[in-house]
Amino acid sequence: MLNVIIQKKKYDSKTVLENIDFDIVEKGIYGFVGKNGQGKTTLFKCILGLNVFDGKIEFNNEKLVLKNIAWCPTEPDLYEDLTAYEFYDFYQELTNCKRQTTNLLFDVPEDKLLKSFSTGMKKKTYLNAIFQNNHQIYILDEPFNGLDLESNYVLMNFLKEKSKDSIVLISSHILEILYANCKSIFVIKDRNIKKFEKDNFNEIEEVIFTIMP
Ligand SMILES: Nc1ncnc2c1ncn2[C@@H]1O[C@H](COP(=O)(O)OP(=O)(O)OP(=O)(O)O)[C@@H](O)[C@H]1O
């Protein structure tokens, strides 16, 4: 299904990712962890085609197109002079997609300007917007940041449902949520990536926190 090859990703002279090569062959939820600055967002942006890098990303043996992915950055940018309802329409037009559901995951005041929203309300609005359509791939960068506990629970249940038909990639620093819900977890460290299956999740913390000699 999803094949990720990143021979090298540099920002100026600094190499952030190197010799990354992994496949995701089954639908499900996959976690990405690593200390701050190890390259989780960079990896996602490479997969999304938002970063220039040496390598290739394919989905079912074809070039992956941004339009087919639901992408939620850690701190989504919203046009704050729009209402939530207007933003949903704007997002549809921007992505050139036809709305597939009118059921919204989160309640937000739809007729209020986004500039009056709290951080969590803005994130909920963005998530509502990207979830208006069904996608084959969902990529969410620290989706639980800014959301209250109940909303995290709602979001996780929604993603579990979506993962029956889609690939869901999540980065997070909350390991417990990933341990409970992911098929596999990828640790990004020292420019490279290591995959852990459920049986080996207990090794992850040691790998993240051990300083290599
Ligand atoms: N646009 C950029 N220009 C230059 N360097 C960048 C850029 N974006 C990221 N970096 C650097 O690349 C490295 C990886 O950053 P990235 O944001 O991918 O890490 P992360 O694992 O997502 O971190 P965090 O957990 O803090 O979100 C960091 O050293 C960062 O400073």
The ligand as a Gaussian input file, in Angstrom:
#p B3LYP/6-31G(d) Opt

LIG

0 1
 N       11.800000      24.657000       7.532000
 C       12.881000      24.294000       8.230000
 N       14.077000      24.866000       7.991000
 C       15.179000      24.480000       8.665000
 N       15.188000      23.515000       9.607000
 C       14.019000      22.914000       9.885000
 C       12.803000      23.273000       9.221000
 N       11.805000      22.502000       9.707000
 C       12.364000      21.711000      10.633000
 N       13.685000      21.948000      10.745000
 C       14.632000      21.243000      11.626000
 O       14.519000      19.855000      11.331000
 C       14.581000      19.079000      12.528000
 C       13.341000      18.212000      12.616000
 O       12.209000      19.063000      12.827000
 P       10.740000      18.468000      12.914000
 O        9.814000      19.616000      13.086000
 O       10.528000      17.563000      11.778000
 O       10.847000      17.604000      14.259000
 P        9.701000      16.933000      15.137000
 O       10.198000      15.564000      15.468000
 O        8.403000      17.028000      14.437000
 O        9.725000      17.845000      16.439000
 P        8.593000      18.208000      17.543000
 O        8.390000      16.975000      18.404000
 O        9.250000      19.319000      18.309000
 O        7.368000      18.641000      16.804000
 C       14.759000      20.081000      13.669000
 O       16.128000      20.160000      13.970000
 C       14.264000      21.383000      13.103000
 O       14.940000      22.469000      13.670000

